[in-house]
Amino acid sequence: METLIAQLLNGLSLGSIYALIALGYTMVYGIIQLINFAHGEILMIGAYAGFFAITKLELGFFPALIVAMVVSVVLGIIVERVAYKPLRNSTRLSALITAIGVSLFLQNGGLQVFGTDYVTFPRAVDKVTYKFLGGNATITSHQILILIITVIMMFILQYIVHKTKTGKAMRAVSYDKDAALLMGVNVDSVITVTFAIGSAFAAVAGVLLGMYYQTIHPLMGSMPGLKAFIAAVLGGIGIIPGAMAGGFLLGIIETLVSGYLSSAYRDVVVFGLLIVILVVKPTGLLGKDTHEKV
């Protein structure tokens, strides 16, 4: 029982990070039906920005988190303006090839700038272990912090999407871009803001990922980015609650497989789950089937 609780807590922590990354995927897809495969690299840049803010600027954890968000937001806007904006009216294949190209460019740029070695992420927050259930189960301060930050970020996103003018414009563009344009919505600005918000979430995920694994690397965003994409598909791509649910569920599944089977099967199960979802319910757990009329 204690082992199960420990695995579930680890799964929630890891799933929280996947959920934050998946939200960036699902927001961009919901607006322009484009998968931003450079999202994992924006996460990586955010992690390094947080690392340098702590080690070089000697900032605390939360100021460093804000610095990471600002850096990733700027990068996300540049990527959207330079790489994706010219492709909005092109074919999906062209957009996909460009997205992969941007991802590879940022990966190799990271390797050139930061080097190929793993870097130890500084412990800006003391790690304290708390016991509960009579001392039979434990939870760390890092796990608690990851969960709290994730919940706060999700509430902020929900507020932006449902309670602000910008969020209303985002929902309008997502529903019908042409109609929103006719109603006076600045579609270009909405798309840019969407990339900015998604990049901010990626930065938070990058810093939390560095704290979770205690190391960062220029290629650190590749696998979490792919798994977060699977989480978004699992929950229903383009659906914000689906990205949250998919992230948490994927994190729990991954840790349970690692704990009760073997870590060697972890990635196999995750990518196998993607195949099952695409075959059984391509719209995801929270997605609805839509039939196009002709």
C-alpha positions, 0 to 999 in steps of 0.5 A, spaced: 500 500 500 505 504 501 509 503 495 502 504 491 501 511 494 509 513 493 508 511 486 501 515 485 505 521 488 511 520 483 506 520 478 502 526 480 508 530 480 511 527 473 504 528 470 503 535 473 509 537 468 506 533 462 500 537 463 503 544 463 507 542 457 501 539 454 497 545 455 502 549 450 500 544 445 493 544 446 492 551 446 496 552 439 492 546 436 486 549 438 487 556 435 491 554 428 490 546 428 498 546 428 502 542 433 508 546 435 514 541 435 519 546 438 515 546 444 520 541 448 526 546 446 522 552 448 522 548 455 529 547 455 531 554 454 526 556 460 530 551 464 537 554 462 534 561 463 532 558 470 538 555 471 542 561 470 538 566 474 539 562 480 547 560 479 549 567 475 544 572 478 543 569 485 536 569 484 531 565 488 526 560 485 520 564 484 524 570 481 528 565 477 521 562 475 519 569 472 525 570 468 525 563 465 518 565 463 520 571 460 525 568 456 521 563 453 515 568 452 520 572 447 523 566 444 516 563 443 513 569 440 520 570 435 518 562 433 511 564 431 513 570 428 519 568 424 517 560 422 509 559 423 506 566 421 508 565 414 505 558 414 498 559 416 495 558 409 500 553 407 499 545 407 499 542 414 505 538 411 509 544 410 507 546 417 509 540 420 516 540 416 517 547 419 515 545 426 520 539 426 526 544 423 525 549 428 525 544 433 532 541 430 535 548 429 533 549 437 536 543 439 543 543 435 543 551 437 542 549 445 548 543 444 553 549 441 551 554 446 550 550 452 555 544 451 553 536 451 554 535 458 548 534 463 548 540 468 546 539 475 540 543 476 541 548 483 537 546 489 534 553 490 528 550 494 530 545 500 528 538 499 524 536 506 521 529 506 514 529 510 511 522 513 504 521 513 499 515 514 503 513 521 510 514 517 508 509 512 508 513 506 512 520 505 512 526 500 517 531 499 517 538 499 519 538 491 513 534 490 508 539 494 511 545 490 510 542 483 503 540 485 501 547 487 505 551 482 501 546 477 494 547 480 496 555 480 498 555 473 492 551 471 487 556 475 490 562 471 489 559 465 482 558 466 481 565 468 485 568 462 481 563 457 474 564 460 474 571 464 478 576 460 477 579 453 483 576 450 480 569 452 474 570 449 478 572 443 482 566 443 475 562 444 472 565 438 478 564 433 478 557 435 471 556 434 471 560 427 477 564 425 474 567 419 468 569 423 472 572 428 476 576 423 469 579 421 467 581 428 474 585 429 478 580 432 485 581 431 487 574 429 494 575 428 495 578 436 491 572 438 495 567 435 501 571 438 498 571 445 497 564 445 504 562 443 506 566 449 502 563 454 504 556 451 511 558 452 510 561 459 507 554 461 513 550 457 518 555 461 515 553 468 515 545 466 522 546 464 524 549 471 520 544 475 523 538 470 530 540 472 528 540 479 524 534 479 530 530 475 536 535 478 539 535 471 538 539 465 541 538 458 540 541 451 536 535 449 532 534 455 525 537 452 525 532 446 522 526 450 518 530 455 515 534 449 513 527 445 510 524 452 506 531 453 504 531 446 501 524 447 498 526 453 494 532 449 492 526 444 490 522 450 485 527 453 483 530 447 487 535 443 485 542 443 481 541 449 484 544 455 481 540 461 483 534 456 490 536 456 490 536 464 487 530 465 491 526 460 498 529 463 496 527 470 494 520 467 500 519 463 504 521 469 501 516 473 501 510 468 508 511 467 510 511 474 506 505 475 509 501 470 516 503 472 515 501 479 511 495 478 514 492 472 520 495 469 523 502 467 525 499 461 517 498 459 516 505 461 516 508 454 514 502 450 507 502 454 507 510 453 507 510 446 503 503 445 498 507 449 498 513 443 497 507 438 491 504 442 488 511 443 488 513 435 485 506 433 480 506 439 478 513 440 482 518 436 479 524 439 481 523 446 478 521 452 474 528 453 474 529 445 467 528 441 466 525 434 464 531 429 461 529 422 463 533 417 457 535 412 458 535 405 
